[in-house]
Amino acid sequence: MSTAFVPQQQPQHPGGTPDGPPSVPPYASEASRLLCAGTYLDAGYRDRVIEELYLHEQRVVAPSLGFDAARVLAHALRARRLEMLWAAAILGLWLVGALISGGLLAYFLVPSLLLAVAPLAPRAVAPLVRWSGRIVTVFVLYSLGAAAFGGTDGDSGYESSYESGGDNPLSAIADGLAASAEPWQAWFGIGVLVVIGLCVAGRRDQLARVLAEELSRDRFPDAAGDRAEQSGGQRLRRLIRRIRIEQHSPLVMYHEARPFCGTGSPYDTWVLAVELRPDEDADQQPLGNRAVLDRVRPLIEQLRIPAEHAGPGVRDRLRRLEIDECVFLPVEGLRNREEAPYAPGDFEQHRTRAVEEGGEKRRHFLRIRVGGWEEELVVTVFVRVHTQGRMLMLEIAPHVLLPVRADFKDADRAHQEFRDDRTGRIAGAAVLVPRSAGEALITLGRGLPFAWRLLTGGHAHALPDGPALSVRELAAAPAGSTFQDMDVARYLRSVQDRISRGVRLALGEAGYETGEFVQKIVNISSGAVHIGRADNSSFAFGDHARAQTTTGGPGPQKGSD
């Protein structure tokens, strides 16, 4: 006897959305973790984070949906502080070694700078700079060894080797360098190099420990135990409080040149305008912006509900689709950053007034957001509806935030291999010793201008400004994978289809014709250009097409294209 199989339905919330695993808060998301790791891996990225969020404290933070910019800033400052301390210690060892070794370690300065600046040099020049530094380093090491073993002593083997070299200029230079110090000074210099190697290894071990322990997937969600936030000063704590008020607010303070800063790159933005033509067979009802949006929103929310036959194991990201309303306000006119209207009730007032006004600077949007790939691939669609002069204008502005850079994502694997390979750790530290003096000078030299700008910039009392950049956009990869591109297309097509359907239903229910709107939607969806009327005009399509105007000529013949 056969029985009908009824699949188990996924539990539902009272609002109709599927009950899945709890969503991850922004401060504990994978995107936040990778951005924090990036501040330890890339000095350039770290400097731009600090400049945007810490130095220019008059700037409002860009919307940080899906991650916590305050936590990224805390780790950026901690990474710089650790880097500066290690650089100061290593440079101090080089200075002490140069003084006590009779100047022998001072000869490492030139090749060390060459090795340090090689990664920054143009691609065509970098190999020449790198190999020049290596050759000079080997020569100076040879001279240091010669001095340590008594190269200037007539009874030593090194002296005989120099004499056998005849008029070799390199041997003469090495002999001169070795003669500038006593053997004990050379041995002291070698000991200093060993200590510097230990410092280099310690710095790399600390970085690996931070990435493998503090920023691990298991420990990172514990924001209360984050050492980066605990080690900050009063200025950092004040900015963290301010950033966390602003970054997730539905009220967006923006700069006129960068209104959608923080949401990624624009993707197929389009504006549609249709005439509101009454349907003779229906009664007309008042049609406002709010009525259209209220008809669109439930249709988009239905995208969260999986198919009935799918069962409880649905993991599609659309089930976590977020939909809310936001209001964009220009930052111009504020006297200080604290005057921004983030108090309870301010947003409701602005939303009520902005939804129907159709203003230029204050704009109301319906915001639909899908955070895919652990908040790394973020698709945000802004929808604005405006009715004016018996016309309906529909604005759809999709934005795509690409995944985090590959080197940030590979940090776990690379540093786990580093910690497990003891021989590699020793060899890697030894190789980095010659360039450590140059790197320490560059690190300290990069930090001094920042300290000067922090003291003299006067940014704390500057007029408020909108965000200049987003720390999340700075860390975005140049392109996504094939699967991610497919997901972007799927998310956008699903959302845009529901938006167009909702607007069409709102028009029909209010007693207006929908044929023109449907035709324009079809044209836009297929990538074509909609032409309402063309009299005595010429049109050409394609790269090599030609257009010709004819007046009063015969129409197209049968079989013509």
Secondary structure, DSSP 8 states (H G I E B T S, - for coil): -----------B-TTS-B--S----GGGSHHHHHHHHHHHH-HHHHHHHHIIIII-TTB-----TTS-HHHHHHHHHHHHHHHHHHHHHHHHHHHHHHHHTTTTGGGGHHHHHHHHHGGGS-TTTHHHHHHHHHHHHHHHHHHHHHHHTTTT-TTSHHHHHHHHTTT-HHHHHHHHHHTTS-HHHHHHHHHHHHHHHHHHHHHHHHHHHIIIIITSTTTTT-GGG-HHHHT--HHHHHHHHHHHHHTT-SEEEEBTTBTTTTS-EE-S-EEEEEE--B-TTS------HHHHHHHHHHHHHGGGS--GGG-TT---GGGG-EEEEEEEEE-TT-SSGGGSS-STTHHHHHHHHHHHH--SSSEEEEEEEEEETTTTEEEEEEEEEEEETTEEEEEEEEEEE--B-HHHHTHHHHHHHHHH-HHHHHHHHHHHHHHHHHHHHHHHHHHHHHHHHHHHS-GGGS--B--S--HHHHTB-S---HHHHHHHHHHHHHHHHHHHHHHHHHHHHTTB--HHHHHHHHHHHTT----S--SS-----STT------SS-----TT--
